[in-house]
C-alpha cells in the first residue's frame, strides 16, 4: 500500500524520463527531475526556430491572438530572442509583416496589450499612440488629469481674460493658482482637450 501511494506521487521527467517525487502542492508545476534537466530543456527550446517557439505560445481567437507566456508588469507579452527579452507583439509583427520601421512603435488597434495579432498592430509615432489613447478615453487630460489645478472652464476663462488684457498676477490670485500656471496657459502649454 505504501508503494502504490509513493508511485502516485511520482512524476516522470519531461527531459530524461526519470521518475521523481513531487510534493502534492507542486505536482502541476514540476515537470523536470532536476535543475540540470530543466536547463537542458530550456536550452533546447531556445535553439528551436523562433517562429515555432513563438506561435506555440499564442492562443488564437476570431479577434485577438493572446500571448500565453511571460508578461511584463505593463501587461505586454515577453519572449527571449538571442538571449534578450523582446516584447511579444513586436516579434509577432516582424514574423508576419517584416521589419518595424526605424524609430516606430506599434499601436494596438484592439487596446489589448496581450494581443499579438499582426492585423491589430499599426506602426506609428509616440504622438500617434498618445492621440489614440486620448480618443479612446484611456488618457486623462484636462480637468480629468489627477494633477489638474483648474477646470477646463477656468482655462477658457483665463485665456479670454488674458486676451482682454487682464494681468496674469491678478488672474493667479483670482483662481488661487501660481503665476507660472497662468503663464503656461497663456503660452498654450496647458491645453484644453475635449
C-alpha positions in Angstrom: 0.0 0.0 0.0 2.8 2.4 0.8 4.5 1.6 -2.6 1.3 2.4 -4.5 0.9 5.7 -2.6 4.6 6.7 -3.4 4.3 5.9 -7.1 1.1 8.0 -7.3 3.2 11.0 -6.0 6.0 10.5 -8.6 6.3 12.3 -11.9 8.2 11.4 -15.0 10.9 13.9 -16.0 10.0 15.6 -19.3 13.7 15.7 -20.3 15.4 12.4 -19.1 12.3 10.3 -18.3 13.4 9.5 -14.7 10.8 9.1 -12.1 10.9 11.7 -9.3 8.9 12.5 -6.2 6.9 15.7 -6.2 5.0 17.1 -3.2 1.3 17.4 -3.8 1.4 21.2 -3.8 3.9 21.2 -6.7 2.6 18.4 -8.9 1.1 20.6 -11.6 4.2 22.8 -11.8 7.2 20.4 -11.7 7.9 18.5 -15.0 11.7 18.1 -14.6 13.6 16.0 -12.0 16.5 18.5 -11.6 17.7 21.9 -12.4 20.1 20.4 -14.9 17.2 18.7 -16.8 15.2 22.0 -16.7 18.2 24.0 -18.0 18.9 21.4 -20.8 15.2 21.5 -21.9 15.2 25.3 -21.9 18.4 25.4 -23.9 16.9 23.0 -26.5 13.8 25.2 -26.6 15.8 28.3 -27.1 17.6 26.7 -30.1 14.3 25.9 -31.9 13.2 28.2 -34.7 11.8 31.5 -33.4 8.6 31.1 -35.3 7.9 27.7 -33.9 8.7 28.8 -30.3 6.7 32.0 -30.7 3.4 30.7 -32.2 3.4 27.8 -29.7 2.7 30.4 -27.0 -0.2 32.1 -28.8 -3.9 31.3 -28.4 -5.8 32.5 -31.5 -9.5 33.6 -31.3 -11.6 35.2 -34.0 -10.3 38.6 -32.9 -7.3 38.8 -30.7 -4.4 36.4 -30.6 -3.5 36.2 -26.9 0.1 35.7 -25.7 0.0 32.9 -23.1 3.6 33.0 -21.9 5.6 35.6 -19.8 4.1 39.0 -19.3 5.8 42.3 -18.3 4.4 44.4 -15.5 2.7 46.6 -18.2 0.7 43.6 -19.4 2.6 43.2 -22.7 4.0 39.7 -23.6 7.7 39.0 -23.5 9.8 36.4 -25.3 13.6 35.8 -25.3 15.3 36.3 -28.7 19.0 35.6 -28.8 19.2 36.0 -25.0 17.4 39.3 -25.0 13.8 39.9 -23.8 11.6 41.3 -26.5 8.0 42.4 -26.5 5.9 39.7 -28.0 3.7 41.9 -30.2 6.9 43.4 -31.9 8.2 39.9 -32.6 4.7 38.9 -34.0 4.7 41.9 -36.3 8.2 41.2 -37.6 7.5 37.4 -38.1 4.3 38.2 -40.1 5.0 41.5 -41.8 8.7 42.2 -41.7 10.8 44.8 -40.0 9.3 47.6 -38.0 10.1 51.0 -39.5 13.1 52.7 -37.8 12.1 54.6 -34.6 8.5 53.4 -34.9 6.4 51.9 -32.1 3.5 49.5 -32.6 0.0 50.7 -31.8 -2.7 48.2 -30.8 -6.0 48.8 -32.5 -7.7 46.4 -30.1 -6.3 48.0 -26.9 -5.3 44.6 -25.6 -1.6 44.5 -24.6 -1.6 40.7 -24.6 -2.7 40.6 -28.3 -0.1 39.6 -30.8 -2.4 39.6 -33.9 -0.3 41.3 -36.6 -3.5 42.7 -38.1 -4.2 44.6 -34.9 -0.7 46.3 -34.9 0.0 49.5 -36.7 3.4 51.2 -36.8 3.4 54.8 -35.6 4.9 57.5 -33.5 4.6 58.2 -29.8 2.4 61.1 -30.7 0.1 58.8 -32.7 -0.1 56.4 -29.8 -0.9 59.3 -27.4 -3.7 60.6 -29.7 -5.1 57.0 -29.9 -5.2 56.8 -26.1 -6.9 60.2 -25.8 -9.5 59.4 -28.4 -10.3 56.1 -26.7 -10.5 57.7 -23.2 -7.5 55.9 -21.9 -5.5 59.0 -21.1 -6.7 61.5 -18.5 -6.4 65.0 -19.9 -7.5 68.5 -18.8 -9.5 68.6 -15.6 -9.7 64.8 -15.6 -5.9 64.5 -15.1 -5.0 63.8 -11.4 -2.6 66.8 -11.3 -5.1 69.3 -12.8 -5.1 72.6 -10.9 -8.0 74.2 -12.7 -11.0 73.1 -14.7 -11.3 73.3 -18.5 -13.9 76.0 -18.0 -11.4 78.0 -15.9 -8.7 77.6 -18.5 -11.1 79.0 -21.2 -12.0 81.9 -18.9 -8.3 82.7 -18.1 -7.4 82.7 -21.8 -10.3 85.1 -22.5 -9.2 87.4 -19.7 -5.6 87.3 -20.9 -6.8 88.2 -24.4 -8.7 91.1 -22.9 -5.5 92.4 -21.2 -6.1 91.3 -17.6 -2.8 90.9 -15.9 -1.6 87.3 -15.1 -0.8 88.3 -11.5 -4.4 89.3 -10.9 -5.8 86.1 -12.5 -3.4 83.9 -10.5 -4.8 85.5 -7.3 -8.4 85.2 -8.5 -8.1 81.5 -9.4 -5.9 80.6 -6.5 -3.0 79.3 -8.6 0.6 80.2 -9.2 1.5 82.8 -11.8 3.6 80.1 -13.6 0.4 78.2 -14.4 -1.2 81.4 -15.8 1.9 81.9 -18.0 1.7 78.3 -19.2 -2.0 78.7 -20.1 -1.1 81.9 -21.9 1.6 80.2 -23.9 -0.7 77.2 -24.7 1.4 74.8 -22.7 -1.8 73.9 -20.8 -4.3 72.7 -23.4 -8.0 72.1 -23.0 -8.9 68.9 -24.8 -12.4 67.7 -25.5 
